[in-house]
Amino acid sequence: MAKQIFIQGVTRDGKTFRPSDWAERLAGVMSSFRPGGVQPGSHLSYSPWCFPTVVNGVKCVVCSMELREADPMAWDFVVNFAKDNNLEYGEACLMPDEKDTGSRPAPG
């Protein structure tokens, strides 16, 4: 079973989504949704449940199914962002590379 959804910075008609920092903005909005809730300084880092990355040269936001369990309204916000902006998205699972310790997403 997939553990994340990947929202790609490409619309369903194949156009690159703008602005170019959309992934960082979306993940920044979601930074307070994290295990244990908001902590001092948590706004300075992305949530492990919702973070930007690049996959095959395409900006993406990876959103963990754990967010859906912890806060269904936050999950709906992210999914509706993708739908409202006609972005490609789908379920997948990040695979850490062999050097990864599991503490951060594997590079795309």
N, C-alpha and C positions, 0 to 999 in steps of 0.2 A: 504494500500500500504506500502511496506517495505521502511524503511528510511535509512538502512545501508546494506552494504555487509560485510559478515564475511569471511575472508580468513583464513582457518585453516592450522595449521602446519602439515598436513598429506597429502601425495601425493595421487593421484587417485588410485595407486596400494597399498595403505594402509601403506606406510612407513613413519616414522617420518622424517620431513624435518630438515635438518641440514644447517647451524650451529644452535646451540641451542638458540642463541640470535637473530635469523632472524627477529622476530617480532619487537623487540626493534630497530634494525637497520633500517628496513623499515619505521617504524613510525618516527624515528629520521630524516631520509631523508625528510620526509613529514612535519616536524615541522614548516616550514615557511609558509605553506599553511593553513591560518586561517582567521576567520572573521576580517576584518580591515587590513589584510596584515601583513607583517613583522613588529614587534615592537622591541625596544631594549630589549634584553634578551629572546626573543621568542624562540631562539634556545635551551634554557634550559628547555623547557617543550614540551610535545607532543601537536600537534594540536587537538582541539576538533573534527576535521573532520577526523582524522586518528590516531588511538592510539592502543597500544597493550593491550591485556587482556588474561585471561585464561577462557575457557568455558569447563566444564566437564573434567578438567585435560589436555586440549589441548590448546597450545598456538595459539592465533588468532590475527589478526589485524582487527579492525572494521573501516570501511571507510564509512563516511556519504555521502548520495546522494547530500548534499549541496556542497561538493567538486566538483562534476560533474558540477553543475550549475556555480560555481565560477571559476573553471579552468579545462576545459575539457581535456587538455593535462596532467595535474597532475593526473586526474582520470584515463586516459588511461594508464599512467605509472603504477599505482597500479594494475589495472586489468590485464595488460599485464605481470606484475611480477608474478601474480598467474597463468596465462595461461602458461607462459614460463617455470615455475618451476613445472607444472603439479599438482598444489595444489587444494584441494577441496575448493570451495567457493560458496556462495549463498546469496540471499537476505534474510534479517530478520530484526527484530526490537528489540533493547534493551529495556527491561522492568525494570524500576527502582524498587529496593526493597522498602519496606514500610518505612525504615529509611532514604532513599536517598532523598536529597533535589532537585535532578535534575541537580546539578552542576557538577557531575562526573558520569562516567558509573557505573552501578551496578556491584558488584563483580561477577565473573563467577563461 
